[in-house]
Amino acid sequence: MPTLAMFYGILIRMFKEDHSRHKQPHIHAKYNEYEAVYSLHGELMEGELPSKQHKLVVAWVALHEDELAADWELISAGEPFFKIKPLD
């Protein structure tokens, strides 16, 4: 369960084992009891987060699309991934 970033109580992860379920590159965001799946373009695919946290995740994804795509390739290949800078 590679953790890419954590900010404002939001945990961002990417799972190698989960690629067949959503059929496209994506991240998992967790905030307290809420969980959601987002495309690497910030589109909500499944689940939910509170409005404020949803907006933070979408903004973070927009800032880091290229890094997320690179990590997707690395994790898919079983290679070490890079942590991504959290929101300040």
N, CA, C and O atoms as a GROMACS GRO file, in nm:
protein
  352
    1MET      N    1   0.082  -0.118   0.000
    1MET     CA    2   0.000   0.000   0.000
    1MET      C    3   0.087   0.125   0.000
    1MET      O    4   0.099   0.191   0.103
    2PRO      N    5   0.146   0.157  -0.110
    2PRO     CA    6   0.232   0.275  -0.114
    2PRO      C    7   0.155   0.404  -0.081
    2PRO      O    8   0.052   0.433  -0.141
    3THR      N    9   0.207   0.478   0.016
    3THR     CA   10   0.150   0.608   0.051
    3THR      C   11   0.231   0.714  -0.021
    3THR      O   12   0.351   0.728   0.002
    4LEU      N   13   0.164   0.789  -0.108
    4LEU     CA   14   0.232   0.891  -0.187
    4LEU      C   15   0.244   1.023  -0.113
    4LEU      O   16   0.345   1.092  -0.125
    5ALA      N   17   0.141   1.058  -0.036
    5ALA     CA   18   0.142   1.186   0.035
    5ALA      C   19   0.039   1.184   0.147
    5ALA      O   20  -0.053   1.102   0.148
    6MET      N   21   0.057   1.278   0.240
    6MET     CA   22  -0.041   1.298   0.344
    6MET      C   23  -0.046   1.448   0.375
    6MET      O   24   0.058   1.510   0.398
    7PHE      N   25  -0.166   1.505   0.375
    7PHE     CA   26  -0.181   1.647   0.404
    7PHE      C   27  -0.320   1.672   0.460
    7PHE      O   28  -0.419   1.613   0.415
    8TYR      N   29  -0.327   1.760   0.558
    8TYR     CA   30  -0.453   1.798   0.622
    8TYR      C   31  -0.536   1.677   0.664
    8TYR      O   32  -0.659   1.680   0.654
    9GLY      N   33  -0.472   1.573   0.709
    9GLY     CA   34  -0.541   1.453   0.754
    9GLY      C   35  -0.584   1.360   0.643
    9GLY      O   36  -0.650   1.259   0.669
   10ILE      N   37  -0.549   1.392   0.519
   10ILE     CA   38  -0.586   1.311   0.402
   10ILE      C   39  -0.467   1.224   0.365
   10ILE      O   40  -0.356   1.273   0.348
   11LEU      N   41  -0.491   1.095   0.353
   11LEU     CA   42  -0.389   0.998   0.315
   11LEU      C   43  -0.411   0.961   0.168
   11LEU      O   44  -0.521   0.920   0.131
   12ILE      N   45  -0.307   0.975   0.085
   12ILE     CA   46  -0.316   0.944  -0.057
   12ILE      C   47  -0.232   0.819  -0.083
   12ILE      O   48  -0.113   0.815  -0.053
   13ARG      N   49  -0.296   0.718  -0.140
   13ARG     CA   50  -0.228   0.592  -0.170
   13ARG      C   51  -0.255   0.548  -0.313
   13ARG      O   52  -0.349   0.591  -0.379
   14MET      N   53  -0.168   0.459  -0.358
   14MET     CA   54  -0.183   0.398  -0.491
   14MET      C   55  -0.154   0.250  -0.472
   14MET      O   56  -0.054   0.212  -0.411
   15PHE      N   57  -0.242   0.166  -0.526
   15PHE     CA   58  -0.231   0.022  -0.508
   15PHE      C   59  -0.202  -0.048  -0.638
   15PHE      O   60  -0.273  -0.029  -0.737
   16LYS      N   61  -0.100  -0.129  -0.640
   16LYS     CA   62  -0.069  -0.209  -0.758
   16LYS      C   63  -0.177  -0.314  -0.781
   16LYS      O   64  -0.219  -0.336  -0.895
   17GLU      N   65  -0.223  -0.377  -0.677
   17GLU     CA   66  -0.318  -0.487  -0.687
   17GLU      C   67  -0.455  -0.444  -0.736
   17GLU      O   68  -0.535  -0.529  -0.775
   18ASP      N   69  -0.484  -0.316  -0.736
   18ASP     CA   70  -0.619  -0.267  -0.763
   18ASP      C   71  -0.641  -0.225  -0.908
   18ASP      O   72  -0.749  -0.176  -0.940
   19HIS      N   73  -0.544  -0.243  -0.995
   19HIS     CA   74  -0.553  -0.192  -1.132
   19HIS      C   75  -0.667  -0.255  -1.211
   19HIS      O   76  -0.728  -0.186  -1.293
   20SER      N   77  -0.698  -0.380  -1.189
   20SER     CA   78  -0.803  -0.444  -1.268
   20SER      C   79  -0.941  -0.398  -1.226
   20SER      O   80  -1.035  -0.407  -1.304
   21ARG      N   81  -0.956  -0.348  -1.105
   21ARG     CA   82  -1.087  -0.308  -1.055
   21ARG      C   83  -1.138  -0.181  -1.122
   21ARG      O   84  -1.254  -0.175  -1.162
   22HIS      N   85  -1.053  -0.081  -1.136
   22HIS     CA   86  -1.098   0.048  -1.189
   22HIS      C   87  -1.060   0.070  -1.335
   22HIS      O   88  -1.109   0.165  -1.397
   23LYS      N   89  -0.975  -0.013  -1.389
   23LYS     CA   90  -0.938  -0.012  -1.531
   23LYS      C   91  -0.870   0.115  -1.582
   23LYS      O   92  -0.855   0.133  -1.702
   24GLN      N   93  -0.831   0.202  -1.493
   24GLN     CA   94  -0.755   0.320  -1.534
   24GLN      C   95  -0.669   0.367  -1.416
   24GLN      O   96  -0.698   0.334  -1.302
   25PRO      N   97  -0.565   0.442  -1.444
   25PRO     CA   98  -0.480   0.491  -1.336
   25PRO      C   99  -0.562   0.574  -1.236
   25PRO      O  100  -0.647   0.654  -1.274
   26HIS      N  101  -0.534   0.553  -1.107
   26HIS     CA  102  -0.613   0.620  -1.004
   26HIS      C  103  -0.539   0.621  -0.870
   26HIS      O  104  -0.439   0.552  -0.852
   27ILE      N  105  -0.591   0.701  -0.779
   27ILE     CA  106  -0.540   0.705  -0.642
   27ILE      C  107  -0.655   0.680  -0.546
   27ILE      O  108  -0.772   0.693  -0.583
   28HIS      N  109  -0.620   0.644  -0.425
   28HIS     CA  110  -0.718   0.628  -0.318
   28HIS      C  111  -0.691   0.737  -0.215
   28HIS      O  112  -0.577   0.757  -0.174
   29ALA      N  113  -0.795   0.807  -0.175
   29ALA     CA  114  -0.784   0.911  -0.073
   29ALA      C  115  -0.867   0.869   0.048
   29ALA      O  116  -0.981   0.826   0.033
   30LYS      N  117  -0.809   0.882   0.166
   30LYS     CA  118  -0.879   0.846   0.290
   30LYS      C  119  -0.871   0.963   0.385
   30LYS      O  120  -0.765   1.021   0.406
   31TYR      N  121  -0.986   0.997   0.444
   31TYR     CA  122  -0.994   1.101   0.544
   31TYR      C  123  -1.090   1.053   0.651
   31TYR      O  124  -1.210   1.040   0.627
   32ASN      N  125  -1.038   1.027   0.770
   32ASN     CA  126  -1.117   0.968   0.879
   32ASN      C  127  -1.190   0.844   0.828
   32ASN      O  128  -1.125   0.752   0.779
   33GLU      N  129  -1.322   0.840   0.837
   33GLU     CA  130  -1.395   0.721   0.792
   33GLU      C  131  -1.434   0.728   0.645
   33GLU      O  132  -1.496   0.635   0.593
   34TYR      N  133  -1.398   0.834   0.576
   34TYR     CA  134  -1.432   0.852   0.435
   34TYR      C  135  -1.322   0.799   0.346
   34TYR      O  136  -1.203   0.810   0.378
   35GLU      N  137  -1.362   0.740   0.233
   35GLU     CA  138  -1.266   0.693   0.133
   35GLU      C  139  -1.321   0.723  -0.006
   35GLU      O  140  -1.442   0.715  -0.029
   36ALA      N  141  -1.232   0.757  -0.097
   36ALA     CA  142  -1.272   0.786  -0.234
   36ALA      C  143  -1.159   0.747  -0.329
   36ALA      O  144  -1.043   0.740  -0.290
   37VAL      N  145  -1.197   0.721  -0.452
   37VAL     CA  146  -1.102   0.688  -0.558
   37VAL      C  147  -1.112   0.798  -0.663
   37VAL      O  148  -1.222   0.836  -0.705
   38TYR      N  149  -0.996   0.850  -0.705
   38TYR     CA  150  -0.988   0.957  -0.803
   38TYR      C  151  -0.900   0.916  -0.920
   38TYR      O  152  -0.800   0.847  -0.902
   39SER      N  153  -0.939   0.958  -1.040
   39SER     CA  154  -0.852   0.938  -1.156
   39SER      C  155  -0.730   1.029  -1.138
   39SER      O  156  -0.729   1.116  -1.050
   40LEU      N  157  -0.629   1.009  -1.219
   40LEU     CA  158  -0.510   1.093  -1.212
   40LEU      C  159  -0.534   1.231  -1.271
   40LEU      O  160  -0.442   1.312  -1.281
   41HIS      N  161  -0.659   1.258  -1.310
   41HIS     CA  162  -0.699   1.391  -1.358
   41HIS      C  163  -0.791   1.458  -1.257
   41HIS      O  164  -0.843   1.566  -1.283
   42GLY      N  165  -0.812   1.393  -1.140
   42GLY     CA  166  -0.892   1.452  -1.034
   42GLY      C  167  -1.040   1.422  -1.039
   42GLY      O  168  -1.118   1.479  -0.962
   43GLU      N  169  -1.081   1.332  -1.128
   43GLU     CA  170  -1.222   1.295  -1.138
   43GLU      C  171  -1.257   1.192  -1.030
   43GLU      O  172  -1.188   1.091  -1.016
   44LEU      N  173  -1.363   1.218  -0.955
   44LEU     CA  174  -1.410   1.124  -0.855
   44LEU      C  175  -1.467   1.001  -0.925
   44LEU      O  176  -1.558   1.013  -1.007
   45MET      N  177  -1.414   0.884  -0.893
   45MET     CA  178  -1.457   0.761  -0.957
   45MET      C  179  -1.547   0.677  -0.867
   45MET      O  180  -1.636   0.606  -0.915
   46GLU      N  181  -1.523   0.686  -0.737
   46GLU     CA  182  -1.596   0.601  -0.643
   46GLU      C  183  -1.580   0.658  -0.502
   46GLU      O  184  -1.478   0.718  -0.471
   47GLY      N  185  -1.680   0.640  -0.419
   47GLY     CA  186  -1.672   0.682  -0.280
   47GLY      C  187  -1.700   0.830  -0.263
   47GLY      O  188  -1.753   0.896  -0.352
   48GLU      N  189  -1.662   0.880  -0.145
   48GLU     CA  190  -1.683   1.022  -0.118
   48GLU      C  191  -1.591   1.070  -0.007
   48GLU      O  192  -1.547   0.994   0.079
   49LEU      N  193  -1.563   1.199  -0.012
   49LEU     CA  194  -1.494   1.271   0.094
   49LEU      C  195  -1.581   1.392   0.127
   49LEU      O  196  -1.662   1.434   0.044
   50PRO      N  197  -1.565   1.448   0.246
   50PRO     CA  198  -1.633   1.576   0.274
   50PRO      C  199  -1.592   1.679   0.169
   50PRO      O  200  -1.483   1.671   0.112
   51SER      N  201  -1.677   1.776   0.143
   51SER     CA  202  -1.655   1.874   0.037
   51SER      C  203  -1.519   1.941   0.043
   51SER      O  204  -1.450   1.951  -0.058
   52LYS      N  205  -1.479   1.987   0.160
   52LYS     CA  206  -1.350   2.056   0.175
   52LYS      C  207  -1.234   1.965   0.137
   52LYS      O  208  -1.144   2.007   0.064
   53GLN      N  209  -1.234   1.842   0.186
   53GLN     CA  210  -1.126   1.748   0.157
   53GLN      C  211  -1.128   1.706   0.010
   53GLN      O  212  -1.022   1.688  -0.050
   54HIS      N  213  -1.246   1.692  -0.047
   54HIS     CA  214  -1.258   1.660  -0.190
   54HIS      C  215  -1.189   1.769  -0.272
   54HIS      O  216  -1.112   1.738  -0.363
   55LYS      N  217  -1.217   1.894  -0.241
   55LYS     CA  218  -1.156   2.005  -0.315
   55LYS      C  219  -1.004   2.007  -0.299
   55LYS      O  220  -0.932   2.037  -0.394
   56LEU      N  221  -0.957   1.974  -0.178
   56LEU     CA  222  -0.812   1.969  -0.156
   56LEU      C  223  -0.748   1.858  -0.241
   56LEU      O  224  -0.642   1.880  -0.300
   57VAL      N  225  -0.810   1.741  -0.247
   57VAL     CA  226  -0.756   1.631  -0.327
   57VAL      C  227  -0.755   1.669  -0.474
   57VAL      O  228  -0.655   1.646  -0.543
   58VAL      N  229  -0.864   1.725  -0.524
   58VAL     CA  230  -0.871   1.764  -0.666
   58VAL      C  231  -0.762   1.867  -0.698
   58VAL      O  232  -0.698   1.859  -0.803
   59ALA      N  233  -0.742   1.964  -0.609
   59ALA     CA  234  -0.637   2.065  -0.632
   59ALA      C  235  -0.499   2.001  -0.630
   59ALA      O  236  -0.414   2.034  -0.713
   60TRP      N  237  -0.475   1.911  -0.535
   60TRP     CA  238  -0.346   1.843  -0.525
   60TRP      C  239  -0.318   1.760  -0.650
   60TRP      O  240  -0.207   1.762  -0.703
   61VAL      N  241  -0.418   1.688  -0.697
   61VAL     CA  242  -0.401   1.607  -0.819
   61VAL      C  243  -0.366   1.697  -0.937
   61VAL      O  244  -0.277   1.663  -1.016
   62ALA      N  245  -0.434   1.810  -0.950
   62ALA     CA  246  -0.408   1.902  -1.062
   62ALA      C  247  -0.262   1.950  -1.060
   62ALA      O  248  -0.202   1.968  -1.165
   63LEU      N  249  -0.208   1.970  -0.942
   63LEU     CA  250  -0.069   2.015  -0.930
   63LEU      C  251   0.033   1.906  -0.960
   63LEU      O  252   0.147   1.935  -0.995
   64HIS      N  253  -0.009   1.780  -0.947
   64HIS     CA  254   0.088   1.670  -0.953
   64HIS      C  255   0.053   1.559  -1.054
   64HIS      O  256   0.094   1.445  -1.036
   65GLU      N  257  -0.023   1.593  -1.158
   65GLU     CA  258  -0.065   1.491  -1.256
   65GLU      C  259   0.054   1.415  -1.314
   65GLU      O  260   0.050   1.292  -1.324
   66ASP      N  261   0.158   1.485  -1.353
   66ASP     CA  262   0.273   1.419  -1.416
   66ASP      C  263   0.344   1.325  -1.318
   66ASP      O  264   0.382   1.214  -1.355
   67GLU      N  265   0.360   1.370  -1.195
   67GLU     CA  266   0.424   1.286  -1.094
   67GLU      C  267   0.338   1.163  -1.061
   67GLU      O  268   0.390   1.054  -1.039
   68LEU      N  269   0.207   1.182  -1.058
   68LEU     CA  270   0.117   1.069  -1.033
   68LEU      C  271   0.126   0.967  -1.145
   68LEU      O  272   0.130   0.846  -1.120
   69ALA      N  273   0.130   1.014  -1.270
   69ALA     CA  274   0.142   0.923  -1.383
   69ALA      C  275   0.273   0.846  -1.377
   69ALA      O  276   0.277   0.726  -1.406
   70ALA      N  277   0.381   0.914  -1.340
   70ALA     CA  278   0.511   0.846  -1.329
   70ALA      C  279   0.508   0.741  -1.218
   70ALA      O  280   0.558   0.631  -1.236
   71ASP      N  281   0.449   0.775  -1.104
   71ASP     CA  282   0.438   0.678  -0.994
   71ASP      C  283   0.351   0.560  -1.034
   71ASP      O  284   0.379   0.447  -0.995
   72TRP      N  285   0.244   0.585  -1.110
   72TRP     CA  286   0.159   0.476  -1.157
   72TRP      C  287   0.240   0.375  -1.237
   72TRP      O  288   0.227   0.254  -1.218
   73GLU      N  289   0.323   0.425  -1.326
   73GLU     CA  290   0.407   0.337  -1.408
   73GLU      C  291   0.506   0.260  -1.321
   73GLU      O  292   0.525   0.140  -1.340
   74LEU      N  293   0.569   0.328  -1.227
   74LEU     CA  294   0.666   0.262  -1.139
   74LEU      C  295   0.599   0.155  -1.053
   74LEU      O  296   0.648   0.042  -1.046
   75ILE      N  297   0.490   0.189  -0.990
   75ILE     CA  298   0.421   0.093  -0.903
   75ILE      C  299   0.368  -0.025  -0.984
   75ILE      O  300   0.374  -0.139  -0.939
   76SER      N  301   0.317   0.003  -1.104
   76SER     CA  302   0.268  -0.104  -1.191
   76SER      C  303   0.378  -0.202  -1.228
   76SER      O  304   0.354  -0.322  -1.245
   77ALA      N  305   0.499  -0.150  -1.241
   77ALA     CA  306   0.614  -0.234  -1.278
   77ALA      C  307   0.682  -0.296  -1.157
   77ALA      O  308   0.781  -0.368  -1.170
   78GLY      N  309   0.629  -0.267  -1.038
   78GLY     CA  310   0.689  -0.322  -0.917
   78GLY      C  311   0.816  -0.250  -0.875
   78GLY      O  312   0.895  -0.302  -0.796
   79GLU      N  313   0.836  -0.130  -0.927
   79GLU     CA  314   0.955  -0.051  -0.897
   79GLU      C  315   0.929   0.041  -0.778
   79GLU      O  316   0.814   0.067  -0.744
   80PRO      N  317   1.035   0.092  -0.716
   80PRO     CA  318   1.017   0.190  -0.609
   80PRO      C  319   0.951   0.317  -0.663
   80PRO      O  320   0.976   0.358  -0.777
   81PHE      N  321   0.867   0.378  -0.583
   81PHE     CA  322   0.796   0.498  -0.623
   81PHE      C  323   0.853   0.620  -0.552
   81PHE      O  324   0.937   0.607  -0.463
   82PHE      N  325   0.809   0.737  -0.592
   82PHE     CA  326   0.852   0.862  -0.531
   82PHE      C  327   0.739   0.922  -0.450
   82PHE      O  328   0.624   0.924  -0.494
   83LYS      N  329   0.771   0.972  -0.330
   83LYS     CA  330   0.674   1.047  -0.252
   83LYS      C  331   0.647   1.177  -0.328
   83LYS      O  332   0.733   1.229  -0.399
   84ILE      N  333   0.526   1.229  -0.313
   84ILE     CA  334   0.487   1.351  -0.381
   84ILE      C  335   0.460   1.459  -0.275
   84ILE      O  336   0.400   1.431  -0.172
   85LYS      N  337   0.504   1.579  -0.303
   85LYS     CA  338   0.493   1.690  -0.209
   85LYS      C  339   0.346   1.712  -0.170
   85LYS      O  340   0.260   1.720  -0.258
   86PRO      N  341   0.318   1.721  -0.041
   86PRO     CA  342   0.182   1.748   0.004
   86PRO      C  343   0.145   1.894  -0.014
   86PRO      O  344   0.232   1.977  -0.043
   87LEU      N  345   0.019   1.926   0.003
   87LEU     CA  346  -0.022   2.066   0.004
   87LEU      C  347   0.030   2.130   0.132
   87LEU      O  348   0.034   2.066   0.237
   88ASP      N  349   0.070   2.254   0.122
   88ASP     CA  350   0.118   2.327   0.240
   88ASP      C  351   0.006   2.403   0.305
   88ASP      O  352   0.027   2.471   0.406
   0.00000   0.00000   0.00000
